[in-house]
């Protein structure tokens, strides 16, 4: 599997490479971030790290430890909108790492981290109806559907999980 590491400034080059390499793959199932995300990447990352230091969000990268000479980011798991003991979960896995249980493992581990390290009691999530892999990950990791939502013009489902 991969190590979960809280996002740091030194992850920036590998994180940008991960996002660029997988942009089209991600856009097939979730709304594209847009060109401005990539052109202002360094500034945006700095802002996110400031918010992370303030406890407003917690960004994580999944770092592959496959014995190669360089660690590679193969996924992200983020907790955003942190307030009142709750946060929204988001994640994305590289196309070349998909289908191996990495997302399920990462979500399980982030649920433990959210409760034990960040003191959260509830996580929310959402996904589009056509993202079957995400629905599977969420249900396998204890999330329960709570309703329907529009996600950038696409129908989706909201989920919740109470952490113990």
Residue pairs with C-beta under 8 A, 6 or more apart in sequence:
1 101
1 102
1 105
2 62
2 63
2 64
2 65
2 74
2 75
2 97
2 102
2 106
3 62
3 63
3 65
4 60
4 61
4 62
4 63
4 77
4 106
4 109
4 110
4 113
5 11
5 60
5 61
5 63
6 52
6 58
6 59
6 60
7 15
7 48
7 49
7 52
7 59
7 60
7 61
8 49
9 45
9 46
9 49
11 61
11 73
12 41
12 42
12 45
14 61
14 71
14 72
14 73
15 45
15 61
15 73
15 76
16 38
16 41
17 73
18 61
18 72
18 73
18 74
18 76
18 94
19 33
19 37
19 38
19 41
20 38
21 94
22 92
22 94
22 95
23 32
23 33
25 94
25 95
26 32
26 33
26 92
29 128
29 130
29 131
29 133
29 134
30 92
30 127
30 128
30 131
30 151
31 151
31 152
31 154
37 44
48 57
48 59
51 57
52 58
52 59
55 82
55 118
56 82
56 83
57 78
57 79
57 80
57 81
57 82
57 87
58 78
58 79
58 82
58 87
58 114
58 118
59 76
59 78
59 79
60 76
60 77
60 78
60 110
60 113
61 73
61 75
61 76
62 73
62 74
62 75
62 76
62 77
62 93
62 102
62 106
63 71
63 72
63 73
63 74
64 71
64 72
64 73
64 74
64 97
65 71
66 72
73 94
74 93
74 94
74 96
74 97
74 102
75 91
75 92
75 93
75 94
75 97
75 102
75 103
75 106
76 90
76 91
76 92
77 89
77 90
77 91
77 106
77 107
77 110
78 89
78 90
78 91
79 87
79 88
79 89
79 90
79 110
79 114
79 118
79 120
79 123
80 87
80 88
80 90
81 87
81 88
82 118
82 120
85 119
85 120
85 121
85 122
86 120
86 121
86 122
86 123
86 124
87 114
87 118
87 120
87 122
87 123
87 124
88 123
88 124
88 125
88 126
89 107
89 110
89 123
89 124
89 125
90 125
91 103
91 106
91 107
91 110
91 137
93 102
93 103
93 106
98 133
99 133
103 133
103 134
103 137
104 136
104 137
104 140
104 141
107 137
107 138
107 141
108 141
111 123
111 141
111 142
111 161
111 163
114 120
114 123
114 163
115 121
115 163
115 164
120 163
121 162
121 163
122 160
122 161
122 162
122 163
123 143
123 160
123 161
123 163
124 158
124 159
124 160
125 138
125 143
125 158
125 159
125 160
125 161
126 149
126 151
126 156
126 157
126 158
126 159
127 134
127 135
127 138
127 151
127 156
127 157
127 159
128 134
128 151
128 154
128 155
128 156
129 154
129 155
129 156
129 157
130 154
135 157
138 159
141 161
142 161
143 159
143 160
143 161
144 159
144 160
144 161
145 157
145 158
145 159
146 158
146 159
146 160
147 157
147 158
148 155
148 156
148 157
148 158
149 155
149 156
149 157
149 158
150 156
